[in-house]
Amino acid sequence: MNPIRPDILHLAPNGIAQVAGLGLGDPDIVPLWFGESDLATPKFICDAAKQALDDGRTFYSGQRGIMPLREALRDFHKRTVGADVAVERISLPGAATLAMVTALQCLVEKGDNIVIVSPIWPSIFEAAVVAGAETRFCRLEEDWKAASPRWHLDLDRLFAQCDARTKAISVCSPGNPSGWVATRDELIAIRDFARKRGIAIISDEVYGTLIYSGEKHAPSFLEICEPDDNLFVVNSFSKPWAMTGWRIGWLVHPKSLDEQMKVICIANNTGPASFAQYGAIAALSPEGDRFRGEMLARCRDGRDIVQNFIDGQNRIRWMRPEGAFYGFLHVDGMKDSLKFSEELLRKARVGVAPGSAFGPDDPRNDSYIRVCFAQDGKLLAEGLNRIAAAI
């Protein structure tokens, strides 16, 4: 008898990893496949981490993150979302991916299911499968006929996916890969349904400050939920502060789990790297706020570059993203996005993420590829031109 769970034996790398594995590190490839900018982490953040190393901050720290960092995160939520989040609700288990895993560990066991708004970053549903849950998807609908084509969430269809075994609804807004942003009214409707049914909410708000409406932050469940609602908000330093390689994120959870999180964070990772936390504190400073503004401006410019590119094409279109830093490009006539992405890599020397990676729920995803536009403008334009030439 094989003791390995069948769910684990059936795991396979997602399409992003498959494509990147063919060309990662090749200097001739324009890499638009991963969810990261080509900017290095700002010097003031690196300097703070270096100083922490010089000061001997190389020992175990608090299992849920050092208190100055948790307090700085409380202040961050106050000034961006307007929510007063108690430090007892803030834990830093490690990277945001581990924060997602931690939330799932609190909620699901074999036989349970989680309902996920898609298309979605694959690590979310992969983590749910690893935790033993069944994944169900409610795909956003394309509204191509609108004056400005946009993604639309059908709340009735989302709620219909839930049954007696549903433990959580997972929402990512601003969305990866779609750039969709949920409205406050949509969040309230999901909150009310979840409260009524005793279902938790897992909200990925990693791109919350990367929004193009002029607001400080996208609508957040933290604005409308109580401290002991069954709400888990996943967040990260990776995207707004160009810190993807630091692997540091945080989780806002129900206040009632204050003691339990001490145990879970120790069991999973014994907390984040000590010196990295001092870099994270620097990121939350006024200088870090200025950098977030610079990153947003860079992404806005990148979005305009993609829009200008699409305006000159007759087989490529998109629903202009309201947040995050991705172009989810619809390629008319494409039926196999993984094969198409692999061919782009081999023949055009540009790396993109296949749409099929963002949810196995609907073949419509196979008509899309994702590009990250948080890049140097010349590099981005070159990558897009290579895509156009290949098509």
C-alpha positions as CSV (number, residue, x, y, z in Angstrom):
1,M,0.0,0.0,0.0
2,N,1.3,3.4,-1.0
3,P,1.0,5.8,2.1
4,I,1.2,8.9,-0.1
5,R,-2.2,10.6,-0.6
6,P,-3.5,10.1,-4.1
7,D,-4.1,13.9,-4.3
8,I,-0.4,14.4,-3.9
9,L,0.6,11.8,-6.4
10,H,-1.6,13.4,-9.0
11,L,0.0,16.9,-8.6
12,A,1.7,18.3,-11.6
13,P,3.5,21.6,-12.3
14,N,1.1,24.4,-13.5
15,G,1.5,25.9,-16.9
16,I,3.5,28.9,-15.7
17,A,6.1,26.6,-14.3
18,Q,6.1,24.4,-17.4
19,V,6.7,27.3,-19.7
20,A,9.3,29.0,-17.5
21,G,11.2,25.7,-17.1
22,L,11.9,25.8,-20.8
23,G,13.7,29.1,-20.8
24,L,14.3,30.4,-17.3
25,G,17.7,32.3,-17.2
26,D,18.0,32.6,-20.9
27,P,19.1,36.3,-21.5
28,D,17.6,36.3,-25.0
29,I,14.1,35.8,-23.7
30,V,11.9,38.7,-22.7
31,P,10.4,37.4,-19.4
32,L,6.8,38.5,-19.0
33,W,5.6,35.3,-17.4
34,F,6.0,35.8,-13.6
35,G,4.1,38.2,-11.3
36,E,7.0,40.5,-10.6
37,S,8.5,43.8,-11.7
38,D,12.0,43.9,-13.2
39,L,12.8,46.5,-10.5
40,A,15.1,45.4,-7.7
41,T,14.1,46.0,-4.1
42,P,14.7,49.6,-3.1
43,K,18.0,50.4,-1.4
44,F,16.5,51.7,1.8
45,I,14.7,48.4,2.4
46,C,17.9,46.4,1.6
47,D,19.9,48.7,3.9
48,A,17.5,48.1,6.8
49,A,17.9,44.3,6.4
50,K,21.7,44.7,6.1
51,Q,21.8,46.7,9.2
52,A,19.7,44.1,11.0
53,L,22.3,41.5,9.9
54,D,25.1,43.7,11.1
55,D,23.3,44.1,14.4
56,G,23.1,40.4,14.9
57,R,19.4,40.0,14.1
58,T,20.0,36.4,13.0
59,F,18.2,34.5,15.8
60,Y,14.7,33.3,16.2
61,S,12.1,36.1,16.5
62,G,8.5,36.1,17.6
63,Q,6.8,33.1,16.0
64,R,4.1,35.4,14.5
65,G,6.5,38.2,13.6
66,I,8.2,40.9,15.7
67,M,5.9,43.3,17.4
68,P,7.2,46.5,15.7
69,L,6.4,44.9,12.3
70,R,2.9,43.9,13.4
71,E,2.3,47.4,14.8
72,A,3.5,48.9,11.5
73,L,1.1,46.6,9.6
74,R,-1.7,47.8,11.9
75,D,-0.9,51.4,10.9
76,F,-0.6,50.4,7.2
77,H,-4.2,49.1,7.3
78,K,-5.4,52.3,9.1
79,R,-4.0,54.6,6.5
80,T,-4.8,52.6,3.4
81,V,-8.1,50.8,4.2
82,G,-9.3,52.9,7.2
83,A,-9.6,49.7,9.3
84,D,-8.4,49.4,12.9
85,V,-6.9,45.9,12.8
86,A,-5.7,44.8,16.2
87,V,-2.2,43.3,16.3
88,E,-3.7,40.1,17.8
89,R,-5.2,39.5,14.4
90,I,-1.9,40.0,12.5
91,S,0.5,37.0,11.9
92,L,3.5,36.7,9.6
93,P,3.9,32.9,9.0
94,G,6.4,33.6,6.1
95,A,5.5,34.3,2.5
96,A,1.9,35.1,1.5
97,T,1.6,31.7,-0.1
98,L,2.2,30.2,3.4
99,A,-0.3,32.7,4.8
100,M,-2.8,31.1,2.3
101,V,-1.8,27.6,3.4
102,T,-2.3,28.7,7.1
103,A,-5.8,29.9,6.4
104,L,-6.7,26.7,4.7
105,Q,-5.2,24.7,7.6
106,C,-7.6,26.5,9.9
107,L,-10.6,25.7,7.8
108,V,-10.5,22.5,5.6
109,E,-10.1,18.8,6.0
110,K,-10.7,15.9,3.7
111,G,-14.2,16.0,2.2
112,D,-14.6,19.8,2.5
113,N,-14.7,22.1,-0.5
114,I,-13.6,25.7,-1.2
115,V,-15.4,27.9,-3.8
116,I,-12.9,30.1,-5.7
117,V,-13.6,33.1,-7.9
118,S,-11.5,32.5,-11.1
119,P,-9.5,32.9,-13.3
120,I,-7.1,32.8,-10.4
121,W,-3.4,32.5,-9.4
122,P,-2.9,28.7,-9.5
123,S,-1.2,28.5,-6.1
124,I,-4.5,29.2,-4.4
125,F,-6.3,26.1,-5.7
126,E,-3.1,24.0,-5.6
127,A,-2.8,24.9,-1.9
128,A,-6.4,23.9,-1.4
129,V,-5.8,20.5,-3.0
130,V,-2.7,19.9,-0.9
131,A,-4.8,20.7,2.2
132,G,-7.2,18.0,1.2
133,A,-10.1,20.1,-0.1
134,E,-12.2,19.8,-3.2
135,T,-11.9,23.0,-5.3
136,R,-14.9,24.5,-7.0
137,F,-14.7,27.5,-9.3
138,C,-17.0,30.4,-10.2
139,R,-15.5,32.0,-13.2
140,L,-15.9,35.7,-13.9
141,E,-17.9,36.4,-17.0
142,E,-16.6,38.4,-19.9
143,D,-18.7,41.4,-20.8
144,W,-17.4,42.3,-24.2
145,K,-20.5,44.2,-25.2
146,A,-20.0,46.9,-22.5
147,A,-18.8,50.3,-23.5
148,S,-15.6,49.4,-21.7
149,P,-15.4,45.6,-21.7
150,R,-15.1,44.3,-18.2
151,W,-15.1,41.2,-16.0
152,H,-18.4,40.5,-14.2
153,L,-19.0,38.4,-11.1
154,D,-22.4,36.6,-11.0
155,L,-23.1,36.4,-7.3
156,D,-26.0,34.1,-7.7
157,R,-23.8,31.6,-9.5
158,L,-21.1,32.0,-6.8
159,F,-23.5,31.3,-4.0
160,A,-25.1,28.3,-5.9
161,Q,-21.7,26.6,-5.9
162,C,-21.7,26.4,-2.0
163,D,-23.2,23.5,-0.2
164,A,-23.1,21.9,3.3
165,R,-19.4,21.0,2.8
166,T,-18.3,24.4,1.7
167,K,-15.8,25.8,4.3
168,A,-14.7,28.9,2.5
169,I,-15.2,31.3,-0.4
170,S,-11.9,32.6,-1.9
171,V,-11.8,36.0,-3.6
172,C,-8.7,37.7,-5.1
173,S,-9.3,41.5,-5.7
174,P,-7.6,43.1,-7.5
175,G,-7.5,39.9,-9.4
176,N,-4.6,37.9,-10.8
177,P,-4.6,37.5,-13.8
178,S,-7.8,39.5,-14.7
179,G,-7.2,42.8,-13.0
180,W,-10.9,42.7,-11.9
181,V,-11.8,44.7,-8.8
182,A,-14.7,43.7,-6.6
183,T,-17.1,46.5,-5.6
184,R,-17.9,47.3,-2.0
185,D,-21.5,46.1,-2.6
186,E,-20.2,42.8,-4.0
187,L,-18.0,42.3,-0.9
188,I,-21.0,43.1,1.4
189,A,-23.1,40.6,-0.4
190,I,-20.4,37.9,0.0
191,R,-20.0,38.8,3.6
192,D,-23.7,38.5,4.4
193,F,-24.0,35.2,2.6
194,A,-21.0,33.8,4.4
195,R,-22.3,34.9,7.8
196,K,-25.7,33.3,7.1
197,R,-24.2,30.0,6.0
198,G,-21.3,29.8,8.5
199,I,-18.7,29.9,5.7
200,A,-15.3,31.6,5.9
201,I,-13.9,34.1,3.5
202,I,-10.3,34.0,2.3
203,S,-9.5,37.3,0.6
204,D,-6.3,37.7,-1.3
205,E,-5.6,41.5,-1.2
206,V,-1.9,41.4,-2.3
207,Y,-2.6,43.9,-5.0
208,G,-4.9,46.1,-2.9
209,T,-2.8,49.3,-3.3
210,L,-2.1,48.7,-7.0
211,I,-5.4,50.2,-8.2
212,Y,-6.0,52.7,-11.0
213,S,-9.2,54.4,-9.7
214,G,-7.2,57.0,-7.7
215,E,-8.2,55.4,-4.4
216,K,-5.6,54.5,-1.7
217,H,-6.8,50.8,-1.7
218,A,-9.3,48.6,-3.5
219,P,-12.5,47.8,-1.6
220,S,-11.5,45.5,1.3
221,F,-13.3,43.0,3.5
222,L,-11.4,44.6,6.4
223,E,-13.6,47.7,6.0
224,I,-16.9,45.8,6.4
225,C,-16.2,42.8,8.7
226,E,-16.0,42.5,12.4
227,P,-12.9,41.2,14.3
228,D,-14.3,37.8,14.8
229,D,-15.9,37.3,11.5
230,N,-14.6,34.2,9.8
231,L,-12.3,36.3,7.6
232,F,-8.7,35.6,6.5
233,V,-7.0,38.3,4.5
234,V,-3.8,37.3,2.8
235,N,-1.3,40.1,1.9
236,S,2.3,40.4,0.9
237,F,5.3,42.7,0.6
238,S,6.2,41.1,-2.8
239,K,4.3,43.2,-5.3
240,P,4.0,46.9,-4.1
241,W,7.5,47.0,-2.7
242,A,9.3,44.8,-5.3
243,M,10.2,42.2,-2.7
244,T,9.2,38.9,-4.4
245,G,12.4,37.1,-3.4
246,W,12.1,38.1,0.3
247,R,9.2,35.7,0.9
248,I,7.5,37.7,3.5
249,G,3.7,38.3,3.8
250,W,1.1,38.4,6.4
251,L,-2.3,37.1,7.4
252,V,-5.2,39.0,9.1
253,H,-7.3,36.4,10.9
254,P,-10.2,36.2,13.4
255,K,-9.2,37.6,16.8
256,S,-10.3,34.4,18.4
257,L,-7.4,32.6,16.8
258,D,-4.8,34.7,18.7
259,E,-3.4,31.8,20.7
260,Q,-3.8,29.1,18.1
261,M,-1.8,31.1,15.6
262,K,1.2,31.0,17.9
263,V,1.2,27.2,17.5
264,I,0.4,27.1,13.8
265,C,3.1,29.6,12.8
266,I,5.7,27.6,14.8
267,A,4.6,24.3,13.2
268,N,4.8,25.7,9.7
269,N,7.8,27.9,9.7
270,T,8.8,29.2,13.1
271,G,8.1,32.7,11.8
272,P,9.7,34.7,9.0
273,A,13.4,35.4,8.7
274,S,14.5,37.8,11.4
275,F,16.5,40.3,9.4
276,A,14.0,40.4,6.6
277,Q,11.4,41.7,9.0
278,Y,13.4,44.9,9.5
279,G,13.4,45.4,5.8
280,A,9.7,45.0,5.9
281,I,9.4,47.7,8.6
282,A,11.3,50.0,6.3
283,A,8.9,49.2,3.5
284,L,6.1,50.4,5.6
285,S,7.7,53.8,6.3
286,P,6.9,57.1,4.5
287,E,9.7,56.3,2.1
288,G,8.1,53.0,1.4
289,D,4.8,54.8,0.7
290,R,6.6,56.9,-1.9
291,F,8.0,53.9,-3.6
292,R,4.6,52.3,-3.7
293,G,3.4,55.4,-5.6
294,E,6.3,55.0,-8.0
295,M,5.5,51.4,-8.6
296,L,1.9,52.3,-9.3
297,A,2.9,54.9,-11.8
298,R,5.2,52.3,-13.5
299,C,2.3,49.9,-13.7
300,R,0.0,52.6,-15.0
301,D,2.5,53.3,-17.8
302,G,2.8,49.6,-18.5
303,R,-1.0,49.3,-18.8
304,D,-1.0,52.2,-21.3
305,I,1.7,50.5,-23.3
306,V,-0.4,47.3,-23.5
307,Q,-3.5,49.3,-24.4
308,N,-1.7,51.0,-27.2
309,F,-0.4,47.7,-28.4
310,I,-3.9,46.1,-28.4
311,D,-5.4,49.1,-30.2
312,G,-3.1,48.2,-33.2
313,Q,-4.1,44.5,-33.2
314,N,-7.0,42.6,-34.8
315,R,-6.6,39.3,-33.0
316,I,-5.7,40.4,-29.5
317,R,-8.1,42.1,-27.0
318,W,-8.5,42.5,-23.3
319,M,-10.7,43.8,-20.6
320,R,-8.7,46.8,-19.4
321,P,-7.5,45.9,-15.8
322,E,-8.8,48.0,-12.9
323,G,-6.0,46.9,-10.6
324,A,-2.9,44.6,-10.2
325,F,-0.3,44.6,-13.0
326,Y,-1.3,42.0,-15.5
327,G,-2.6,41.9,-19.0
328,F,-4.9,38.9,-19.5
329,L,-4.8,38.9,-23.3
330,H,-7.5,37.2,-25.4
331,V,-6.1,35.8,-28.6
332,D,-8.8,35.1,-31.1
333,G,-8.7,31.6,-32.5
334,M,-6.3,30.2,-29.9
335,K,-7.5,26.9,-28.3
336,D,-4.4,25.6,-26.5
337,S,-2.7,28.3,-24.5
338,L,0.0,26.1,-23.1
339,K,1.1,25.0,-26.6
340,F,0.9,28.6,-27.8
341,S,3.0,29.9,-24.9
342,E,5.6,27.2,-25.5
343,E,5.8,28.1,-29.2
344,L,6.1,31.8,-28.3
345,L,9.1,31.0,-26.1
346,R,10.8,28.8,-28.8
347,K,10.1,30.9,-31.8
348,A,9.6,34.5,-30.6
349,R,11.8,34.3,-27.5
350,V,9.2,35.9,-25.2
351,G,7.9,34.3,-22.0
352,V,4.2,34.5,-21.1
353,A,1.9,32.6,-18.8
354,P,-0.8,30.3,-20.4
355,G,-4.4,31.1,-19.5
356,S,-5.0,27.4,-18.7
357,A,-2.9,27.8,-15.6
358,F,-5.4,30.1,-14.0
359,G,-8.2,27.6,-13.4
360,P,-9.1,24.2,-14.8
361,D,-12.8,25.1,-14.6
362,D,-13.5,26.5,-18.1
363,P,-12.0,26.0,-21.5
364,R,-12.4,29.7,-22.2
365,N,-9.2,30.3,-20.2
366,D,-7.3,28.6,-23.0
367,S,-8.0,31.6,-25.2
368,Y,-5.9,33.8,-23.0
369,I,-2.3,34.5,-22.1
370,R,-1.0,36.6,-19.2
371,V,1.7,39.2,-19.4
372,C,3.1,41.2,-16.5
373,F,3.3,44.9,-17.4
374,A,5.2,46.1,-14.3
375,Q,8.3,46.3,-16.5
376,D,10.6,48.7,-18.1
377,G,8.7,50.3,-21.0
378,K,11.1,49.4,-23.7
379,L,11.4,45.8,-22.5
380,L,7.6,45.4,-22.3
381,A,7.1,46.9,-25.8
382,E,9.7,44.6,-27.2
383,G,8.0,41.6,-25.7
384,L,4.6,42.6,-27.0
385,N,6.1,43.2,-30.5
386,R,7.5,39.7,-30.5
387,I,4.1,38.3,-29.6
388,A,2.5,40.3,-32.5
389,A,5.1,39.1,-34.9
390,A,4.6,35.5,-33.9
391,I,0.8,35.7,-34.3
